[in-house]
Amino acid sequence: MKVVSRQWSGVSKSGFFFMLCAMLLTLTYSVEAQQPKNLRRIGYLSGQDPAAESVRSEAIRLALRELGYLEGQNIAIEYRYAKGKRDRLPELAAELVRLKVDIVVASGADTVSRAAKNATKTIPIVMSGQGIDPVAAGLVESLARPGGNLTGLTNLTGELGGKRLELLKQTVPKVARVAALYDPAALGSVIQLKEDLPVAARGLGLTIRLWEARDKDSFEGLFPALSQDRPDGLYVLGGSLMRANAKGIVAFASKHSLPSMYFTRSFVDAGGLMSYGADIADSDRRVAYFVDRILRGAKPAELPVERPTKFELVINLKTAKQIGLTIPPNVLARADRVIR
């Protein structure tokens, strides 16, 4: 201890201050050296709230992990949720652009992809399971060669409309009047109503009555009017507004014992009767492939948009029992997943 004392006794106050600064500077460099040198930032844009989006976002995160992308080590993910308020999407997309993210994952409806594309012409965008044909929506030039800064997956929600009606009719043969619930701002739904559903309905002998919901508040007046109309079945079209209000829609159908068909399994998980569409879990995992390719240098313009290869019919037998419905054996045998 005496030796140390003699060493420091010869150091002036200014010298001591200089040495202290040098030590702090060295420590700072040491800490910075431990930080990731090549941290890539991923923007995640969704029309839903965090709870409703959690299944998809977690599937994508785990798929990225399998490819070697770990949050806090080599990637950071910036999440932005519109929480069912479609008019907030442009603002949230602009936030991600200001953060200078390396890539944007646009989750769900075409309105999300469009908001991202309008916000930037340079940052790569990966669509995650939008239902509409992106060529028809004007988002890409072609599926094979998107041509801009956007690529990813389309789940063909609209093109499967006829098949869904057919399955609803097979499940409930007596159904004749079907209420179609849709968001007029969801381009895929509008196209489906004009082109696919009328043809399918005529072939099945069904009458389709349209019920539109423009925002969350629309459901308050829509549900009472819908119950007075007394349809035989409920057909819910796609879009972030419908996803954001899934619990309320499912609760309404259950309360009025309405056989219901949905465009994705999340509604059935929430208590809806049945859904038919692309295997969303498979599509969500595939998003990581596009993110990986782009972060490694691939250009979105040259990465073909992928169509789904797996489809699933999901049936909730608990709900069927609650509304007094027996699922025909031939339909039940075709189900890919059954909730008992």
N, C-alpha and C positions, 0 to 999 in steps of 0.2 A: 504493500500500500504506500510506503514511503517513496518508492521509486516512481510510482505513478504521480504522486504529489509533486515531486521534483520536476517531472516532465511537463506537467501542465503549468507549473509556476512560472515558466519562462515564456508562456504564450500570452500575447496581448489580447485585449478584449476584441479588437478588430480581427485578429488572427483566429480567435476562437469562433467568432461569428462566421468567418469565411469557411472554417472547417465544418461547422454545423450545417451551413448551406450546402456544402459539397456532399455531406452525408445524406441530407434530405433529397438532393438531386439524384444521387445514386439509388436511393430507395425508390424514388419515383420511376426511374428508368427500369428498375427491377420489376416493379408492379406492371408497368406497361408491357414489358417483355413477356409477361404471363398472359396478357390479353390476346385474343385471337387476331391474327394479322390479316386474315382474309375472310372476315365475317360478311356473309351475303345476307341481304335483307329482303324478306319476302312479305309483300302486302297481301292481306287476306280480306276481301270485300264480300260482305253477305247482306242480303236483304232481311235476314231474320235476327233474332236475339241470340246471345251466346248459348242458352240452354237448348233451344231448338236446333241450333247449328252444331252442337257438340259432337254428335255421332259422325258427321261428315268431316269436321275439322280434325277430330282425333284420328280417324282412319287415314287421312292424308299425312298427318304428323308422324304416325307410326310407319307408314310406307316410306316416308322420307328418311326416317331413322334406319330402316333396313338398307337404304342406299348409301348410308354413311353420313347423313345430315343430322347433326345434333344441335338442338337449341342451346345457345349460349357458348357453343364451341366453334361451329363454323357457319351457323345460320341464326338469324333473329327473325321472328315473325311478328308483324304489326297487324293486329286484328281491328277491323272496323265493321260495326253492325248497324244497319239501318233500323232494326227492330220493327219491321213491318211498315215503316214510313218511307215509301218509295221516293218521295221528293228529297230525302236526305242523301240518296245515293251519289248524286254529282258532287256534293260537298265532301263526302267521305272519300270518294275517289281522288278528288283534288288534294286532300290531305296526304294521301299515300304518295302522290306525285311529288309534293313538296318535300316529303321525307327522303326522296330520291331512292326509293326501293329498287332492287334489281329486277323484280318481277312481280306481277300482280296475279293472284288466283281469284277469279271471279266466280263465286259460288252460286249456282242455282239459275234463276230465271234470266231470260234474255235482257231484262231491264238492268240487271247487274252488269252483264257483259257490255251493254251499250254505254252505261255510265263510265265504265273503265276506259272503253275505247274513245269516248268523247274527251276524256281527261288527258289522254296522252297518245301521241302517234309514234313514240319511240320506245317506251318501256314495254317489254314483252308481257302479254296477257294470256293466261291459260284459263279457258272456260272449264268449269267443273259441273258437268251434267245439266246443261240447259236443255229444255225440252224441244225448242223450235229448231227447224233446219236453219243453220246460221247463214246459208247462202240466200234463202228466201228472206231472211231478216236483214240482209245487206251487211252482215258483219264480216264475211269473208268472200273472196272472189269465187273460190271453189273448195270442195272438201279436200281434194288432192293437193292443191297449192293455194293455201289461204291468201297469200299475197300481201299481207300487212303485218301488224305487230300482234295479231291475235290468232290463237289456235287452241286445241284442247279436245273436249269431248261433247258430243250431243247425244242426249238420251232418247230422242225421237218420241217424246211424250205425246205430241199431237198425232203422229202417224198411227199410234196404237189405239186411237179413240174407238174405231169400229170394233176392234177385238174386245175392248172393255165392255161395250154395250152388249156384245154377243154373250160374254161371260155372265153379265148381270141377268140377261134374259134366260140363260140356261140354269142359273142358280134360282131364280124366281120366275118360273114360267108364266105366272098370272100377271106379271108386271106389264102395264100398258102405257101409263103416263109417267114420264121421267122428268124430274126437275134438274136442269143443268146449271150448276153454280159456277160463275166465271168472273174473271177480272178483265174488263175491256182494255186495260192498258197492257195486258200480257198478249203480245202479238201472236204467240203460238196458240193460245186459246181461241183467239178470234179466227185464225185460219182454220183451226179444227172445226169450229162451229159452222163455218161457211162451206168447207169442202168435204170433210170426212163424216161428221156425225149425221147430216141429213140423209146421205146415201145409206149408211148403215141402219139408221132408224127405219127408213122405208122398207128395207129388206127384212127387218125383224118385226114389223108391224107396231112400232113404238111411236108415240107422240112425245116430242121433246119441247118443253117450255123453258125458255131462257130466263135466268135470274142473275143480274149483275151486281157485283160488289166493287165499288171504286176505292173504298178505304175501310179502315177498321170500324168506323162509326156506321157504315152501311148495314152491317149485320144486325144492328139493333132494330131497325125497321123491317129488314128483309125476313128475318126468321118468323115473326108473327104472320106476315103476309103469306109466306110459304106454307105455314101450318094450316092456314085457312084454305089454301088451294088444294090441299090433300092429295099430293102425288103418290104414286105407287113405289117410286124409287128415287134415289138421289145420286146424281153423277157429278163429281167435283173435278173441274179442270185444273190445270197446273198454274203455277205462278207463286212468287214470293209472298203475296198477300194471303193466298190460301194457306200456305205453309205456316205463316205467322199466326193464323187464326184457326189452326187445326183443332185445338182442344174444344173450342166453341162449336165448330161445325160438327165434330164427332158427337158432342154432347147433345146437340139438337137432333141429329139422326137417331140416336139412342132413345131419347125422350119420346119421340114420335114413332118409334119402331119402324123406321125407314130403312129398307135394304139399301146399302150405299156402296158405290164403287169409287175408288180413288186412284190417282195417278202414281202414287208412291207408297211404299210400305210403312213409312213413318206414321201415317194416319191410322193404319191397322194396329200398329204397336200402341197407339194412343186410344184404341177401342173401336176403330172403324171396322166395318164388316169385311171388306176385301179390297185388294189392289192388284193391278197388273201393270208391269212396266219393266224397264231395264233393271238389272241387278245393280242397285245403287252402290252397294259395298264394293263390288268389283270395279265400277267406274271410279269411285273415290280413290281407290288404291292406285288406279292408272294415272291419276293426276300427277303423282310423284314422278312418273316416268317423264312427263313433259317438262316439269320443273328441272329435273336432273339434266335433260338434254340441253335445255336453254342455258342453264348455268354453266354448262361445259362448252358453250359457244355456238350451239345450233340456232338457226334463225327461225322464228315462228312462221315466217312467210313460206318456209320450205318444209315445215312439219305438218303432214296431213292431219286434218280433223278426223277423229275416230268415231265411228258409230258403235253402239253396244253390240256385244256378241252373246251376252247372257241376259235372259229375261226370267222374271219370276212371278208366279201367282201366289199371293199370300192371303190366307183366310183365317179369320178370328172366330173360332167355334164358340168361345164364351159369349161373344156378342150375338152370334146367331141364336144361341139359346135364350139370351135376354130378350130378344125381339120376337121370339116364338117361331124361328125359321129353322127348317131342317135342310142342310146342304145336301143336294143330290150326290149319291156315291160317285157318279162319273165325273162330277166337278171336283169333289174332294180328292179323288185319285190323281188329278192333274196338278194339285197344289204342290208348290215347291217348299212351302213352309206353312205350318198350321199352328195357330196359337190355341192351346186347350185350356 
